[in-house]
């Protein structure tokens, strides 16, 4: 019997798990995928929004601004790359100017700090690669970027170090209550908990139905992205937004925390919750959209493209409520959900407390993650120390990102360590570079097989069924 | 650590450069190889066909490499394995890393860049669809099959008729896989003619020109691809799409010289080859830094890599010994009218040993043309070609004598139609 069961190990579920791990509680995170961050969290823009977008009074506005203010500290505690690079919303005509003025006013009402409207010359002096027909911009100095999957992994690791259990490859099929206890039926047996959190992302409406909460519906909306080589990662230093038009929210162009550049996303409503394929039309749309803002975006520099699905609820806002006694929904957390999630977590915990969950702070809570640095990021002394403890730190496996075998072994041996090629990639970036794993993927498969002591043929790229090898040669 | 000559890369290019430098009187040489063994990509090329020009016999990749490895051993040239160069400065300072020595710094008098190339990926092509397991570059698949002993799939479609793709079509077939087809965007193959015959035609594997893969299907593992015919702008033609069931897509869609270090050292790069501009001694825009092999331009045969790399080793030795002339007498080379590029790019005639082998690629398939070399209006060389193709390098050898008589500041290589 657990005190709290959290369904979903995306950015929302892991934020809540880490928050709960500060207290003397037994918690479990139930995740249908075989790793943390395998749903919407793994493929989104990675933007920490300043908070001028959402309409005042909404949950989106409230948690966006709060979350934005909490981010730096959490990333520092967990040693996750975070950069306050600032963001611009560009205006190209009078309508756009009126729109950014509205956003400015809204930002002030939402409590966003360090907002200003800047003129054309200031825009171009800050960002020389912006198209010349820009007329002004909203400048939010508090806008930031983060690596969403690295943060979710870090939150999960830290929660796990503080006692939270994680059940992967476990899909919830039914929930019923018996004597005030949730019975959670899964493909992996039955779990019991006194309290329950629904952080099931795209599937949170289905979990809500199982709980008998007031109906809402998740409408999956796909967004496609192109990721560019680091050689063009500096064509802009801030995150560049466009004003929303009747065609959608506009395409953004932004550096990533690791120095790449990305362009995207578009927004396509989908019938299915799991179709993350990209389309020719979509890629053309985002490249064209990106070029409206920024000069010199050359498709030749693309190293990969991908798509993610937003968990948009039909209520128009986040769904954070109590669907049934002792349960909390944290659902429909679409943009600015990544930003908001870190602020949603303590709020969800307070709702659980309202439901009667007793919270006693632990005195042995581990706040920081340790041993998180990649070899290439270490100081000379740290490098020497790492090499003396394990010569595998001297063996570069991923040539593009300079990731060593020591880093990869660390990714596998960490709490909730990597078990798949993509798991390694998201933890330590092996395969994230311009050759996209062409050289290192066979080596990573070999290292996973050796360290986990499972046959090469059983190593997966990502989810169950994504086998890489089909057998031995003759 | 100080060294006379550091060679970055222990594949065919680096090995040949080292051997030739040693033979020309340089003793203090260090080869830095990032893999577990010398030989580079040749070690996974277990098919034969290597060495016809250099050794006048057919060798497999590992056999070809071994001849050079043996000679390196015999000459006592030092090398370090699993050694990755992390930094190369304009001042020829190198920072490298390996498990034995950890991080180490070398100040080199001369450097030879011989890092080879890498394969273009699915991402660079931007093929739409899902992102399942089962999409491999042909080289990564080759490593699994030939080095690790594992098969990567059972039903295979290959995109691109580059040589590695063609070789893998045969290899996968021999291992029991069903290779359904090779799909080529262009109206011609970028691979060698002999590979098309021996790897596809002999096994009845269809080769579809003017086709491409427009979508990848399958959530976790590839379940199929959509192929389509393309128009003369290489764009898919609507209505020609065809679903092909497969569990594997191999990509053989071109190679990119690996010039990260070259760029870091601020060496000038030719945007056509994606390799450094080099002179008659394979010296780059930084004096004392030489380059050879696929890091300069992608070759069709390793034999030509070897020849070019001997020259780089000879040049590096000349430089170290202070025998290289720096006279202002020089001219450039240029490809025109069907010649996409020419290597080397700059010639100082007095540094030429006996002759220069100019390597070049054409930009399309041409029949019945003359390959001519002109100094102003003066034709220095003319050779009749019945058939030229972008898949095969052309090569023109001009003697020192001819080169010394060049009057203009540009030597132009071009194709000329032959009236029939």
Interface residues (C-beta under 8 A of the other chain):
Chain A: X226 X227 X231 X274 X275 X276 X277 X278 X279 X280 X282 X283 X299 X300 X302 X303 X304 X305 X306 X376 X380 X383 X384 X387 X391 X392 X393 X394 X395 X396 X399 X400 X402 X404 X435 X436 X437 X438 X439 X441 X442 X446 X456 X457 X460 X461 X462 X463 X464 X465 X466 X467 X468 X469 X470 X471 X472 X473 X474
Chain B: X34 X82 X84 X86 X97 X98 X99 X100 X101 X102 X103 X118 X119 X121 X122 X123 X124 X126 X128 X129 X130 X131 X132 X133 X134 X137 X139 X140 X143 X144 X145 X147 X148 X149 X150 X151 X152 X153 X154 X174 X175 X176 X214 X215 X216 X219 X220 X221 X236 X247 X260 X263
